Amino acid sequence: MKTPHRTGVAVKALATAAALAMLASGCSSSPSASGDSGGNVTVRFTWWGNDLRNKQTQQVIDAFQASHPNIKIQAEPGVWSSYWDKLATTTAANDSPDVIQMDQAYIAEYGGRGALLDLSKQGNIDTSKIDQDALKSGQVSGKQYGLSTGQNAKAVMINTKMFQDYGVPIPDDKTWTWDDYTRTAAQIAAAAGKAGQTNYGSSYSLTDSDLNTWAMQHGESLYSEDGGLGFKEDTATSFFQNVLNLRNQSAAPPANIATEDISAPVEQTLFATGKTAMSWWWTNQVNALQSALKTDVKILRAPSSTGSAKENGMSYKPSMFWSVSSRSKHPKEAAEVVNYMLNNLDAAKTILTERGFPTNSEVQTAIDPLLTPADKAAAAFLKDIKPDLKSGPPVPPTGSSGVQALIQRYSTDVLFDRKSPADAAKGLMQEAKGMIDSARK
């Protein structure tokens, strides 16, 4: 189970880390946050996304420029697969864009190395209506390096038609356990086999967010508050064992098919093509998944070891952030762009939930009548689970951006029987710790 826009491989992660290592020498102190550039200026604005996000963002850019004739925005859209390599290279060369769409996995990498502006010092950005937990998620060492575009939760998406067709009841997500999850997935797969169809009950959960959910169920987290690893080796072992259990019980695809699914575009994944009944996605993706499937998608809470929704390890996560380069020649104007993206109601009505469910209370009210039934269901789900949620996990530390690639590599080794769950856990922790420790030197 995957975050579709976060399927990096180890080579890319290492290349990005190498470029980021130059940031310390490539970045110097921030320009004056209050300085007025005066006259007409050009602000470079970069983001990753799909065709829909690109179209929506350009519409917002056009509206912003119409109301701010002295600020021209140079749009620099990209795709996830090459976005971070390009950003690391341009930042190290002191040529990064002014406004940057940032991900939580990288915010400490850039903020901690002096590449991002402290947005708390920007007087023209209004954060008064932003949820406090959302604000905290973009803070590193007390500085506001990013402002959340919206929030999501990693949850189980189910293809309701497959459950109906195979005669398997939808579990009670307030009480189900991992054993229930695996049993349900195996029932789906068995029913498909009897019908002469090669379908699966579940995909796999192989991302850093999935390991974090597992760790939080064990009273731990992916990272600690002091910037180290926050989970034990035994916890990682049980995570990999759970992955193996799904394969061994024929509840999820064999290794060769699973590895293809990890890197597939959203619309080509097993779940989006109707080949698996359950998969793990972010709540703002339900509309896209439902559109691909042409059938209803229902969102369920994560299962737990105990069967208690209060112990399922779920938490809100910022979808992404708006950040500003510390080397921007136009920090005031760049901040004005960020403020517009965060608070302008017309902009919000264009973007809706494409960048997550807004944490700005006024924006939430403004877009609610415009949401699709699927998005309304996701918004209701986020509200419904709030009483049971854990506090947001610590921000990933500098050096950790390649950890997801490690998790996927070791998970693949387990699925192909190249490593035992225990050996995979040991290797993962050694390599992840090495990445973080190296970044601190």
C-alpha positions in Angstrom: 0.0 0.0 0.0 1.5 3.2 -1.1 1.5 6.9 -1.3 1.4 7.2 -5.1 3.5 10.4 -5.3 6.1 9.0 -3.0 7.7 6.0 -4.6 11.4 7.0 -4.6 14.1 4.5 -5.0 17.4 4.3 -3.2 19.5 5.7 -6.1 17.3 8.8 -6.3 17.4 9.2 -2.5 21.2 9.0 -2.5 21.5 11.5 -5.4 19.2 13.9 -3.6 21.1 13.5 -0.3 24.4 14.2 -2.1 23.0 17.4 -3.6 21.5 18.4 -0.2 24.9 18.0 1.4 26.0 21.1 -0.5 23.3 23.2 1.0 25.3 24.1 4.1 27.8 25.9 1.9 25.3 27.0 -0.8 23.0 28.8 1.6 23.8 31.7 3.8 21.7 33.9 6.0 18.2 34.8 5.0 17.5 38.1 3.3 15.4 40.6 5.2 11.9 39.3 5.7 10.5 42.8 5.8 12.3 44.2 2.8 10.1 45.7 0.0 11.4 44.9 -3.4 9.4 47.6 -5.0 8.3 47.8 -8.6 7.5 44.8 -10.7 9.0 41.5 -9.6 8.9 37.9 -10.8 8.4 35.1 -8.3 9.2 31.6 -9.3 6.7 29.0 -8.0 7.4 25.3 -8.2 5.2 22.3 -7.3 4.7 18.6 -8.2 1.4 17.2 -9.3 -0.8 15.8 -12.0 -2.6 17.4 -14.9 -5.6 18.4 -12.7 -3.4 20.0 -10.0 -1.4 21.8 -12.7 -4.6 23.2 -14.2 -6.0 24.3 -10.9 -2.8 25.9 -9.8 -2.5 27.9 -13.0 -6.0 29.2 -12.6 -5.1 30.4 -9.1 -1.9 32.0 -10.4 -3.8 33.8 -13.1 -6.3 35.2 -10.5 -3.4 36.2 -8.2 -1.7 38.1 -10.9 -4.9 39.9 -11.9 -5.2 41.2 -8.3 -1.4 41.8 -7.8 -0.3 43.4 -11.1 3.2 44.2 -9.8 3.9 40.5 -9.1 4.4 38.1 -12.0 4.5 34.4 -11.2 6.8 32.1 -13.2 5.2 28.7 -12.9 7.5 25.7 -12.7 5.4 22.5 -12.3 7.1 19.1 -12.1 6.5 15.4 -11.3 7.4 13.6 -8.1 9.9 11.3 -9.8 12.3 14.1 -10.7 11.1 17.0 -8.5 13.4 16.5 -5.5 16.6 15.9 -7.6 15.9 19.1 -9.4 15.1 21.1 -6.3 18.2 19.8 -4.5 20.5 20.8 -7.4 19.0 24.3 -7.9 19.1 24.9 -4.2 22.7 23.9 -3.9 23.4 26.3 -6.8 21.6 29.2 -5.0 19.0 29.2 -7.8 16.0 27.6 -6.1 12.5 28.9 -6.8 11.0 31.4 -4.5 7.8 29.6 -3.5 8.2 25.8 -3.0 5.7 23.1 -2.6 7.3 21.0 0.2 6.8 17.5 1.6 7.1 16.5 5.2 9.8 14.0 4.4 12.1 16.8 3.2 11.2 19.8 5.3 13.9 19.2 7.9 16.4 18.5 5.1 15.9 21.9 3.6 14.9 23.9 6.7 17.6 22.4 8.9 20.3 23.3 6.3 19.2 26.9 6.0 17.5 26.7 2.7 14.0 27.8 3.8 12.7 31.0 5.3 11.1 31.2 8.7 7.6 32.0 7.8 6.6 33.0 11.3 8.5 36.2 10.7 6.5 37.1 7.6 4.0 39.8 8.6 1.9 39.4 5.5 1.0 35.8 6.1 -2.1 35.3 8.2 -2.1 32.0 10.2 -4.8 33.0 12.7 -7.4 30.6 11.3 -5.0 27.6 10.7 -5.2 24.7 13.1 -2.4 24.7 15.7 -1.5 21.1 15.1 -1.2 21.9 11.4 1.1 24.8 12.2 3.3 22.6 14.4 3.7 20.0 11.6 5.7 22.5 9.6 8.1 23.6 12.4 11.7 22.5 12.8 13.7 23.6 15.8 11.1 26.3 16.6 11.1 27.8 13.1 8.1 27.7 10.7 9.6 26.4 7.6 6.3 25.2 6.0 2.6 26.0 6.2 0.4 23.0 5.6 -1.8 23.0 2.5 -4.3 20.7 4.2 -4.4 17.5 6.2 -5.0 13.8 5.4 -5.0 10.5 7.2 -3.7 7.2 5.9 -6.7 4.8 5.8 -8.0 1.6 4.3 -9.9 2.1 1.1 -12.2 -0.7 0.1 -13.9 -1.5 -3.2 -17.5 -2.0 -2.0 -18.5 -3.8 -5.2 -15.8 -6.5 -4.8 -17.0 -7.2 -1.2 -20.6 -7.4 -2.5 -19.7 -9.6 -5.5 -17.7 -12.1 -3.4 -20.2 -12.1 -0.5 -17.7 -11.0 2.1 -19.1 -8.6 4.8 -17.4 -5.3 5.3 -15.6 -5.4 8.7 -16.4 -3.0 11.6 -13.5 -0.7 11.5 -14.0 0.4 15.1 -13.2 -3.0 16.4 -11.2 -5.0 13.8 -7.8 -6.4 14.3 -4.9 -7.2 12.0 -6.0 -10.8 12.1 -9.5 -9.7 11.0 -7.9 -7.7 8.2 -5.8 -10.6 6.9 -8.7 -13.0 7.3 -11.0 -10.7 5.3 -8.4 -10.3 2.6 -7.9 -14.0 2.3 -11.6 -14.6 2.0 -11.8 -12.1 -0.9 -8.9 -13.8 -2.7 -10.3 -17.3 -2.1 -13.7 -16.2 -3.4 -12.1 -14.7 -6.5 -10.2 -17.9 -7.1 -13.4 -19.9 -7.0 -14.9 -17.6 -9.5 -11.9 -18.1 -11.8 -10.6 -14.6 -11.3 -7.1 -13.5 -10.3 -8.0 -10.8 -7.8 -6.5 -10.1 -4.4 -7.9 -9.2 -1.0 -5.3 -6.5 -0.2 -2.3 -4.7 -1.4 0.7 -4.2 0.9 1.6 -1.4 3.3 5.2 -0.5 2.4 5.7 3.2 3.0 7.2 5.2 5.9 3.7 6.4 6.9 2.6 2.7 7.2 5.5 1.8 9.4 4.8 4.9 11.4 1.2 3.8 12.0 2.4 0.4 13.0 5.0 1.9 15.4 2.4 4.2 16.9 0.2 1.2 17.6 3.1 -0.1 19.7 3.5 3.2 21.6 6.4 4.3 19.4 6.8 6.4 16.3 8.9 6.4 13.1 11.1 9.1 14.5 11.8 10.5 18.0 11.5 14.1 19.2 15.3 14.4 19.4 15.6 13.5 15.7 16.5 9.8 15.9 14.6 6.6 15.1 11.6 6.2 17.4 10.8 2.5 17.0 12.4 -0.7 18.3 13.9 -3.5 16.2 11.2 -5.9 17.4 8.5 -3.5 16.2 10.1 -3.4 12.7 10.3 -7.2 12.8 6.6 -7.5 13.5 5.9 -5.0 10.7 7.7 -7.1 8.2 6.2 -10.3 9.6 2.7 -8.8 9.0 3.7 -8.1 5.4 4.8 -11.7 5.0 1.6 -13.0 6.7 -0.5 -11.4 3.9 1.6 -13.1 1.3 1.7 -16.5 3.0 -2.1 -16.6 3.4 -2.6 -15.6 -0.3 -4.4 -12.5 0.9 -2.1 -10.2 -1.1 -0.2 -10.5 -4.5 3.0 -12.5 -4.9 6.2 -10.5 -4.7 6.7 -9.9 -8.5 3.3 -8.4 -8.9 3.6 -6.4 -5.6 6.9 -4.7 -6.8 5.2 -3.6 -10.0 2.3 -2.2 -8.0 4.6 -0.1 -5.7 5.8 2.0 -8.6 2.6 2.1 -10.7 0.9 5.4 -11.4 -2.3 5.9 -9.3 -4.7 4.9 -12.1 -2.7 1.8 -12.9 -2.4 0.4 -9.4 -4.1 -2.9 -8.6 -6.7 -1.2 -6.5 -7.6 1.5 -9.0 -8.0 -1.2 -11.7 -10.3 -3.3 -9.6 -7.8 -6.1 -8.8 -7.6 -5.7 -5.0 -10.5 -5.2 -2.6 -8.5 -3.2 0.0 -5.6 -0.8 -0.1 -4.0 2.0 1.9 -4.3 5.6 0.6 -4.6 9.2 1.8 -8.1 10.4 2.4 -7.9 13.2 -0.2 -7.3 10.5 -2.9 -10.8 8.9 -2.5 -12.3 10.9 -5.3 -9.6 10.0 -7.8 -9.8 6.3 -6.8 -13.6 6.3 -7.1 -13.4 8.0 -10.5 -11.0 5.3 -11.7 -13.0 2.4 -10.4 -16.4 3.8 -11.4 -17.8 2.3 -8.2 -18.1 3.3 -4.6 -15.0 3.4 -2.4 -15.5 3.3 1.4 -12.9 4.6 3.9 -12.1 2.5 6.9 -10.0 3.1 10.0 -6.7 1.2 10.3 -7.0 -2.1 12.2 -5.1 -2.6 15.4 -3.6 -5.4 17.4 -6.2 -5.0 20.2 -9.3 -4.2 18.2 -9.6 -0.7 19.7 -9.9 2.3 17.5 -8.1 4.3 20.1 -5.0 2.1 19.6 -4.9 2.0 15.8 -2.0 4.5 15.5 -3.7 6.8 13.1 -2.9 10.5 13.0 -3.4 13.5 10.8 -0.6 14.3 8.4 0.0 17.5 6.4 -0.6 16.7 2.8 2.2 19.1 1.8 3.5 22.5 2.7 4.1 25.9 1.2 7.6 27.1 1.8 9.8 30.0 0.7 13.4 29.8 -0.2 15.8 31.6 2.2 17.7 32.9 -0.9 14.6 34.5 -2.4 15.3 38.0 -3.7 11.6 38.8 -3.1 10.6 37.3 0.2 7.7 39.7 0.8 6.1 39.0 -2.6 6.8 35.2 -2.2 5.1 35.3 1.2 2.2 37.2 -0.4 1.8 34.3 -2.8 1.8 31.8 0.1 -0.8 33.8 2.0 -3.0 33.8 -1.1 -2.8 30.1 -1.5 -3.6 29.6 2.2 -6.4 32.1 2.8 -8.0 33.3 -0.4 -11.5 31.8 -0.7 -11.7 32.0 -4.5 -8.3 30.1 -4.7 -9.7 27.6 -2.2 -12.8 27.0 -4.3 -10.6 26.2 -7.3 -8.2 23.9 -5.5 -10.8 22.3 -3.2 -9.2 19.1 -1.7 -6.5 18.5 -4.3 -3.8 19.4 -1.8 -5.6 17.9 1.2 -8.5 19.0 3.4 -7.9 22.6 4.4 -7.1 23.4 8.1 -8.3 27.0 7.7 -11.7 27.2 9.3 -13.0 29.8 6.9 -11.8 27.8 3.9 -13.5 24.7 5.1 -16.8 26.5 5.3 -16.4 28.1 1.9 -15.6 24.9 -0.1 -18.0 22.5 1.7 -20.9 23.1 -0.7 -18.7 22.4 -3.7 -17.3 19.1 -2.6 -18.1 15.9 -4.4 -20.0 13.2 -2.5 -16.7 11.2 -2.2 -14.8 14.2 -0.8 -17.6 15.0 1.6 -17.4 11.4 2.8 -13.6 11.8 3.3 -14.1 15.1 5.2 -16.7 13.4 7.4 -14.3 10.5 8.0 -11.6 12.9 9.1 -13.9 14.5 11.5 -15.3 11.2 12.8 -11.9 9.8 13.7 -10.5 12.9 15.4 -11.5 11.8 19.0 -9.4 8.6 18.6 -6.3 10.1 16.9 -2.9 10.2 18.3 -0.9 13.4 18.3 1.0 14.0 15.1 4.3 12.2 15.0 7.6 14.1 15.1 8.8 15.8 12.0 11.2 13.6 10.0 14.8 14.6 10.8 17.5 15.8 8.5 18.9 12.8 6.6 15.7 10.7 6.7 14.4 11.4 3.2 15.7 8.1 1.9 14.1 6.0 4.6 11.0 5.2 2.6 13.1 3.7 -0.2 14.8 1.5 2.5 11.4 0.3 3.8 10.3 -0.7 0.4 13.6 -2.4 -0.5 13.6 -4.5 2.7 9.9 -5.3 2.3 10.6 -6.5 -1.2 13.5 -8.7 0.2 11.1 -10.2 2.7 8.5 -10.9 0.0 11.1 -12.6 -2.2 12.4 -14.6 0.8 15.8 -13.0 0.5 15.6 -11.8 4.1 13.7 -12.9 7.2 11.6 -10.2 8.9 14.2 -10.1 11.7 17.1 -9.6 9.3 15.1 -7.0 7.4 14.4 -5.1 10.6 18.0 -5.1 11.6 19.2 -3.9 8.2 16.6 -1.2 8.0 17.5 0.3 11.4 21.2 0.2 10.7 20.9 1.9 7.4 18.3 4.4 8.5 20.3 5.3 11.6 23.4 5.7 9.4 21.6 8.1 7.1 20.4 10.3 10.0 23.8 10.2 11.8 25.7 11.2 8.6 23.5 14.2 8.1 24.3 15.4 11.6 28.0 15.5 11.0 
